[in-house]
Amino acid sequence: MRVTANVFGVINDAKFTCVGNGHIDVATGDAEITLTYSHCPPDWNILNYSDPLVLLGGYKEEAGGLHMMSLSKGEYHAEATIDFGRGLLLRKTASVRAQGDALMASYSLFGTARVADIASIEPYEEYMIPAGDGQMIAIGLAKWKTTDGKMIQAVQSTRYFFDEPAAVLKQAQVRRFEAHASVDKSGLEYRGRYKTSVRAM
């Protein structure tokens, strides 16, 4: 399944835009995405934006887990906070819809973060809990390794909405991804390969 994304953001008082293109195999959960930025805000690193929510529509379903296209009739929304502590946090929103064989996303990303020295992305787990018809709440601990081997951590809390639910999530589930990502010499192009899954708890 093809994926596209358009992002607008203001981080550390600097505006930027980003265009994403890639694909995800719903049978295996394997995905690739390229995110190309207009520029990188100061004291930030594009490796920090490592969880493209457009991919959630194609996570590999395991042991009763349901990805977003199984839970919705082709459209879902998310509102998330990425909290680094000490008053530093990012807020992101996402609207994703299916069109033909593609998932198309619009994002916003705003806030303050001092994460310029990220070198790699650690595996991520998010616990997703039913919150009534057409809603889920979720929480996870995102981690990135720095160039000197230290760890940056952020609590990511998210609320998901489905305008037209296709199914009701009846039990908690966990989504996981492993990402292998790189940034080109300009520092403006992110290339990520993902292994994804969602499993009932």
C-alpha positions in Angstrom: 0.0 0.0 0.0 1.4 3.4 -1.0 1.6 6.1 1.7 2.0 9.9 1.3 2.2 12.7 3.9 2.3 16.4 4.1 3.5 18.0 7.3 3.5 21.6 8.5 5.3 22.5 11.8 6.9 25.1 14.0 9.6 23.7 16.3 11.8 26.0 18.4 10.1 29.0 16.8 11.2 27.9 13.3 8.6 27.0 10.6 9.1 24.1 8.2 7.2 21.8 5.8 7.8 18.2 4.9 6.6 15.8 2.2 6.6 12.1 2.7 6.3 9.1 0.3 6.6 5.4 0.8 4.8 2.1 1.1 3.7 -0.5 3.6 3.0 -4.2 3.1 -0.1 -5.1 5.2 0.8 -8.8 5.1 4.3 -8.5 6.6 4.1 -5.0 8.2 7.3 -4.0 6.4 7.4 -0.4 5.4 9.7 2.2 3.9 9.2 6.0 4.0 11.2 9.0 2.9 10.5 12.4 4.5 11.9 15.5 2.8 12.1 18.7 4.9 12.2 22.3 3.7 14.8 22.9 6.4 15.6 21.6 9.9 14.7 23.8 12.9 17.6 24.8 15.2 18.5 22.4 18.1 16.3 19.7 16.5 17.1 16.6 14.4 14.7 15.1 11.8 15.4 11.6 13.3 13.2 12.8 16.2 10.1 12.5 14.1 10.3 8.7 13.8 6.7 7.5 14.2 4.8 8.4 11.0 1.2 7.7 11.9 0.2 7.2 8.3 1.8 3.7 8.6 -0.7 2.6 11.3 -3.2 1.9 8.6 -1.1 -1.1 7.5 0.6 -2.6 10.6 0.8 -6.4 10.5 -2.2 -7.8 12.5 -1.2 -10.5 15.0 -3.1 -12.5 17.6 -6.3 -10.5 17.3 -4.7 -7.0 16.9 -6.4 -4.5 14.6 -4.7 -1.8 12.5 -6.4 1.5 11.8 -7.9 0.4 8.5 -9.6 -2.5 10.2 -11.0 -0.2 12.9 -12.2 2.6 10.6 -14.0 2.9 7.3 -11.0 4.5 5.6 -10.2 7.5 7.8 -8.7 8.1 11.3 -7.3 11.0 13.3 -4.8 11.4 16.1 -3.8 14.0 18.6 -0.5 13.3 20.4 1.8 14.9 23.0 5.5 13.9 23.0 6.8 15.0 26.5 10.6 15.2 27.0 10.2 16.6 30.5 11.6 19.9 31.9 8.9 21.8 30.0 10.0 20.5 26.6 7.3 18.9 24.5 5.9 18.5 21.0 2.3 18.3 20.0 1.3 16.6 16.8 -2.0 16.0 15.0 -2.6 13.6 12.1 -5.5 13.0 9.7 -5.2 9.9 7.5 -7.6 8.7 4.9 -7.6 5.9 2.3 -7.9 6.8 -1.3 -7.7 3.8 -3.7 -4.6 1.8 -2.8 -3.0 4.7 -0.9 -3.0 6.1 2.6 -2.8 9.9 2.5 -1.9 12.0 5.6 -1.8 15.6 6.7 0.2 16.4 9.9 1.0 19.3 12.1 3.9 19.3 14.6 4.5 22.1 17.1 6.5 22.7 20.2 10.0 22.9 21.7 12.6 20.1 21.8 16.4 20.1 22.2 17.4 16.9 20.5 20.0 17.9 17.9 22.4 15.0 18.7 20.2 12.0 17.9 22.0 9.2 16.2 19.5 6.3 16.0 15.9 5.3 16.9 15.1 2.6 19.5 12.3 0.1 19.1 8.9 1.5 20.2 5.9 0.0 21.9 2.5 1.7 22.4 -0.3 0.4 24.6 -3.7 1.2 23.0 -6.8 1.1 25.2 -10.5 1.2 24.1 -12.1 4.5 25.1 -15.7 4.0 23.7 -17.1 3.7 20.3 -14.8 5.4 17.8 -12.0 6.2 20.2 -8.7 4.8 21.6 -6.2 6.3 24.0 -2.6 5.2 23.9 0.7 5.7 25.7 4.3 4.7 25.0 7.9 5.6 25.9 9.8 6.7 22.8 13.6 6.5 22.9 16.4 7.8 20.8 20.2 7.1 21.2 22.5 10.1 21.0 25.9 10.3 19.3 27.7 9.8 22.6 25.6 6.7 23.4 23.2 8.3 25.9 19.4 8.0 25.7 16.8 10.6 25.1 13.3 9.5 26.3 9.8 11.0 25.8 6.4 9.9 27.0 4.1 9.8 24.0 0.3 10.0 24.8 -2.2 9.8 22.0 -5.9 9.9 21.5 -7.2 8.3 18.3 -10.6 9.0 16.7 -12.6 7.2 14.0 -15.3 9.3 12.4 -17.0 6.1 11.0 -15.8 3.1 13.0 -15.8 -0.2 11.2 -15.1 -2.3 14.3 -15.0 -1.7 18.0 -11.8 -2.4 19.9 -12.9 -4.6 22.7 -9.6 -5.2 24.4 -6.3 -3.5 24.8 -3.6 -4.0 22.2 0.0 -3.1 21.7 1.6 -1.7 18.5 5.3 -2.1 17.9 7.9 -0.9 15.4 11.6 -1.2 14.8 13.0 1.5 12.6 16.3 1.7 10.8 16.7 5.2 9.6 19.3 7.5 8.0 19.6 11.2 7.1 21.3 12.4 4.0 24.2 14.8 3.9 22.0 17.8 3.7 20.3 16.8 6.9 16.9 17.3 5.3 16.0 13.9 4.0 14.9 11.1 6.3 14.8 7.5 5.0 13.3 4.9 7.3 12.7 1.2 7.0 10.2 -0.2 9.5 9.1 -3.6 10.8 5.6 -3.1 12.3 3.0 -5.1 14.1 -0.1 -4.8 16.3 -1.2 -7.5 18.7 -4.1 -7.9 21.2 -3.0 -8.1 24.8 
